[in-house]
Amino acid sequence: MTNPKLLKLRNRYSYLIRPLQLILDCLAILFIVFMVSDEQFLNFPFLVYILLYWILSSVFTGYYRVYRYTRILRVLLISLRHFIVFIFGFFAFFGLFREGAHIGNQFLILTSIVLVTFSLKIITFYFLKIYRKSGKNYRNVIILGNNNSTKRIVKLFDNKRSLGYKYLGFFTDSKSSDKIGAIEDSFNYILENSVDEIYCSLPEFDKEQVKRITKFAAINSISLKLIPDFDQLYSKVRDVEYYDDALMVLGVKKLPFEFLENYAVKRAFDIMFSFLMCVLVLSWLYPIMWIIIKLESKGPAVFKQKREGLNGEEFVCYKFRSMRLNKQSDKVHASKNDPRVTRSGSFIRKTSIDELPQFFNVLKGDMSVVGPRPHVEALSKEYQEEVDDYLKRHAMKPGITGLAQVSGYRGEVKKRADIKNRVRMDIFYIENWSFLLDVKIIFMTVLNIFKGEEKAY
């Protein structure tokens, strides 16, 4: 059960907080360099370097990963770690990268940046607490279960209004006059009342119930927090979080792309890589392919097809046409010796040249260079019924190539195991993404093109 309208409303404007903090810090750094430096108009390379290094070091140190429940001591430790890394990088400019370069008032610039940005962080931290205490920027929360641990967290939400949690009530299958309803009633309630977070008391549920709740929360982009018993404290897929120093909950581990900095790194790479491919390859290849395709069969050189992308939203996917025009293209995968494939189309598909126009999709923002391959709606509905967790593939943008494809799971789906293995690889990629993994997949894709792939037909 999903509510598309709810997905768009999720988190309201909270997602803007970190980007605004980053922009504010960058503006402060710009202002300091121009005001304090002796060579204001000769420092463009230094300015570009210091801004980029600030952004990269903040990703590395998790400088902006401060949550509404984060304690001030944790903020201070994160800040200390970030500034140590930043200071090393600041002086590296004058030694490793710009030997002999001189920027006036180096220590004054560095000290000013550290003091101003740290002050902004502390001011923002306490401003948000005051703002949330006034009833703004809150998150709607419900609790599944009813025991001493859940009562403690309800008490915390009531006493610490600055955390910004609006407690709506609890659901339990046990007898209680205060409950909103039974556990089964909670699913509709969550969708109808824009619930942002679910707190689930683990001791009251069996493994299958927890699995169902986890799946429901993932599909609807709802944050799930688990209130554990001691046997479940060290699960690798959980993040231990502390509320008010003493109260421990387990947060379902966030996907890499739920962190803005990871999304920014991937998007920046997508744009640069796709732009180079369009300029260096497609600029001369497109006219050649247009002539070859048009000479062999009637129809457009570029085939356009609606496919499912991020959050299941449709977009128009581009490919060099490798088949004769037919009415089965949206319903049936290409198979070995498929009569619809043209002579030139066989070569185009074997070398994956047909996928190259999708770099325009990447520039438009519909796709990524690496990610789960997008499916047409008819096939997607069929796979949803056959494969558990299929919808997790929609948690990120689809890709031109992906981990499943370079692992041998591409082409025609002959049996259920084919799509199950493909989805398994896609979900592994989404949950374990890194920039180096993307580079590895691209490298393997290029190798496979030159080797030739058995299933590329």
N, C-alpha and C positions, 0 to 999 in steps of 0.2 A: 504494500500500500504506500503510495507516494503522493505528495501534493506539490506539483511544479511551482505553484504560486508561492508556497511556503519556502521553497529552495531559494527563490530570488529575494525573499525578505530576510532570510537567515542572517543573523549577526547585525542587522540594520547597518549602522555606520561604524561599528567597532573596527572593521577591517581598515579604516582610514587612519587610525591612530598611529600605527607604526610608520607608514609612509610620511605622514605629516611630521613626525618626530625626526625622521631622517632628513627631510627637506629643510626643517628648521635648523638642524645641526650644520648642514652643508652651507646654508645661507650665513650662519654665524661664522663658519670657517672662512668663507669668501670675504666677509666684512673685516675680519681680523687681519687677514693677509694684506688686504689693500690698505688698511688703516695703519698697520704697525710696520710693514716692510719699508725699508729705505728705497727699494727699487720697485715701486708699485707697478709700473708699466712694462717691466722686463721679466716678470715672473710667471708667464703663462704656462710653461712646462711644469714648473713647480706646483702651480695651482691645480693643474689637471692631475698630476701625480698624487698630491695630498688628498684631493677629493676622492679619487679612485681607491687610494689606499685606505681611507677612512671607511668607505663602503665595504671593501673586501675584508678588512680586519673586523668590522662589526658582524659580518656573516660568520667569520671564523670563531669569534669569541661569544656569539649569541648576545651581543650588546642590547639589542632591541627585543629580546625574548623575555619581556616582563609581563606577567599576567596580573589580573585583578587580585589574586590571592597571594602574589609574591610578597615576601617580607622585605623590609627595608635593608636588613643585613645581607640578604641575597642580592639586592640591587647594588649595594656597596661592593660586594665581592666581584660581581660581573663587571662593574665599572673599573675596578682596580685591574682586573685581568685585561680588559680592553685597552686601557691607557698604557699598560706596560708594552703590549704588542704595538700599539700606535707609536709610542716614543721610539722604539727600535726602527720602525719603518720611516719615521720622520728624519732621523739622522742618516739612514741608509741612502737617502737622496743625495746627500752631500758627499758621501764616500763612494758607494758602489756605482750609483747611476750617473752622478754628475761630478766626477772627480775635479777638484779645484773650483767648483762653483761656489759662489758666495751669495747668500741671501741675508740682507741686513737684519739684525735683531733676531737671530735664530731662536735664542732662549726665550725672548719676550713673546715671539709668535707662538712657540710651543706652549709656554705657560698660559698664555691667554686662551688658546684653544682648549686646553684641558680644563681650566677653571670655568670658562663660559659654558662649554658643552656639559660639564658635570652639573653645573648650577641649573641648566635647562632641564636635565634629567630629573633632578630632585624636585624642582618646581612642578614639572609635569606629573611626577609620581603623586605628589600630595594634592595637586589641583584635581586630578581624576578621582581621588578618594573623596574630596569635598563635593565634587560634581555628582558622583554616584550616591553619596549620602543624601543629596537633595532629591533623589528619585529619578535621576537621568542616567542614560547609558546602562540600564539594568539588563539582566538576563532572566527570563522566566525559567524557573526550575520546578520539577516535581520529583518525588521520591517513590521508588518501588520497594515495598517492604516496610516493616514497622518493628523496630527493636531499639535497644539502648543506643546503638551507633547512629541510627537515623534520627533519633530524638536529639542527640548531641549536635548533629549538623543543622537541624532545624533551629535549635537554640543559637547556634553560631550565626545563621542568616538573620535572625531577629535582632541579635545584639550588635552585630558588625554591619551596619547599613552601608558603610563605606566600601564594602566588597562589591556592592552593586548586584545582589541577587534578590530576585522577587520570588519568594516561595509561594507556590500555588496550592500545594496540598500533597497527600500521599495516597498510593493505591496498595492494597494488600488483599490476599484471599482469606486472611484470618479475620476474626470478628473484631470490629472496632467501630464505635459510633462516630469517630471523627474522619474516617476515610472518605475520599471522593467516590471510590468504587473498587471493584475487583481488578486484578492485573489485566484481564482481557479488555476491560473498559478503557484502559489507559491509552491504547494505540489511537483510537479515534479522538480522544481528548487532546492528545499531544498535537495532532494535526489541526484540530479546530481552534486551539488556543495559542498557537505560535510558541510552543515550548522550545527553549534553546538548549537546555541541559537536563539530562536524566541522571538521577543518583540511584543506583541499584544496590541493594543490600545482598551480597552474594550468598550468605548462609541460608537465605530463604528460597533459593532457586536451584534447580538441578542444571546439569550441563546443557541440555537441550533448550531449556528456557532462556538461559544466558545467551546461547548462540542465536536464538530468535530475536531477543532484544537487541543484541549487538548488530545483527543484520538490519533490523528495522532502523536503528539509529544511523547506520552508515548510509543506507539508501536515501534517507531524508536529511542528511547533513546535520544531524543533531549530535552534540557532544555528549558522550556517555562516560559517567564516572562510576567506578565500582567501589563499594564500601566492603573491604575484604575481611576474611578470617585469616589467621596467621599462616595457614597452609598455602595461601595464594599470593604472598607478598613478593615473591621473587620471580614472577612470570616475566619472560623476556619481551612479551608484547604489551607490557604495562609500564606506565610512568608513575612512579610514586610521587604524590603531591601532598604537601602539608598545609593545612588550614589552621591559622592561629597557633602555630608551633606544635600543638599536641594532636590535633585530629588528622589522621592519615586516610587518604583515599587513593584509589588506583585510577589513573586516567588512561583510557584506551589510547595506545600510542598513536600520535599524530602521523599522518602521511607526510612525506617530504615536501609535497607541494602545498601543504597547509601553512608552510612558512614562506612569507613573502620574499625573503632573500633568495630562496631556492628557485621560486618561480621567476624572479627577475634575472637570475643567472641563465636559466634555461631559455627564457624568451629572448634575451640579448644574443645568445649563441644562435638561436633559430633565425633571427633576423640577419645577422652577419653571414652565416653559412648559406642561407637561401639567396641572399642578395648576390653573393659571389657566384653561386651556381647559375642564377639567372643571367648574370652579365657574362661570365666566362664560358658557359656551356649552352644554355637555352637560346642565347642571342643568335648563334649561328646554326644550332641544331634544329630549332623550330622550323625555319623555312625549308630545310632539307626534308624533315619528317612530313611537313604539309604536302610537298610535291609527291613523295613516295606513297603516302596514304591515299591521296586524291586520285592518283593514277590507277590504283588497283581496285578501288571500290567507291561507290557513291556514299555521300554523307560527310559530316564535318570531320576535320582532322583531330579536333579535341573532343573527346567524349565527356559529357557532363552527367553526373549521377548524384541523386540525393542520398546522403549517408548520415549516420548518427555520430555526433561528436560529443563534446564536453557536456555532461549532465543530460545526455540523450537528445540534445537539440540538433535538429537537422541542418546540414549545410550542403552546398553544391561542391562535389569533389571533381577535380579535373584529371583526365588521363589522355594520352595519345590513343586514338582509337585503333584497336588491334583486331576487332571483329567486324563482320558485316552487320548492318543494322538489323536488329531482331527484337522480338517482344519478350524474350526470356532473360534479358540482361539483368533485370532487377530481382530475379527469382532463382536463377540457377548459376552455380559456380562453373567456371570453365573446367572442362575435363580433358583427359589425354586424347589427342586426335580429334578434338572438338571441331565439327564441320563449320562452326561459325567463325573460327579464327582464320584470317587471311594468311597468305604466304609470308608477306612482310610482317604481319602481326605475330607470327610464330617467333620470329627473330626478336621483335620488339619486346615480347613478353619474356623470352628466355634471358635477355640481357637487362630486364627491368627498366628499359627506356620508357615504357608506357607510363611509369610512375613520376617521371621528371616534372611534368606540369604542376604536380602537387606542391612544388616549391612556391608557386604563386599562392596556393592555399595557406602555406606557412606564413608568408608575408602578410596575408590578409588577417591572420590570427585564428583561422579555423582549425589549423593542424600544427603539429610540431614535427621536427625532423625525425625524432625517435619517440615511439609510443605505441600503444595497441593499434592494430590496423582497424579502420572504420568499416562497419558493416552496413548493408542496406537494411531498411526497417523490417522487411519481411523475414529475412534470415535472422535478424536480431531477436525478433519475437519468438522464433523457433528455438534459438539457442537458450533464451531465458528459461524456457520450460524444461530444457534438458540439463542445464548446468547450474549448480548452486553458485551463488556469488558472482554470476555473470555481470550484473549491473555495476560491480566495482570497477569494471573497465571504463565506465563513464566518469570516473573521478578525475581524469586528466584528458587533455586533448589527444586525439588519435595521431598516429605518426605515419610517415612515409615508409619507414622500416621499424622493426621492433625486435625485442628479445626472442619472441616466439618464432619470428621469421628466420633469424640467423641460427636458431636452434633446431631447424628442420621442420617446424610446424607451419607450413605455408601451403597455399594452393587449395586444391579440392578437399572438401570434407567428406570422406568416404564412410566413416563410422563415428560413433559417439565419442570414442576415445580421442579422435583427432581434435575436436573442438574443446574437449575437457583439458587436454594437454596445452592447447593454445591459450585458453583462459588462465590456466594455472601459471604459465610463464608470464602472461600479461600482468596478473596480480602481483607476482613476485617482483616484477620490474617497478610497478607503482609503489609498492611498499618499501623497496630497497634502492630507489633511484639515487644516483650520484652523477656528477658531471663526467667522471672518468668512465662510468658504465656506458654513458651515451657515446663517448669517444670510441670505446671498445666495440660497441654495436655497429657504429658507422664503419669502422675499419673492417669488421667481419663481413658486413654487407658488400663492401667493395671487393673483398677477396672472393666471396661467393659469386659475384657477377663475372669475374674473370675465370673462375673455375667452372662455372655453369652449374645450374641447380636442376636436379632431377624433377622436382615438382613445379618448376616454372613453366607451365604450359597453359 
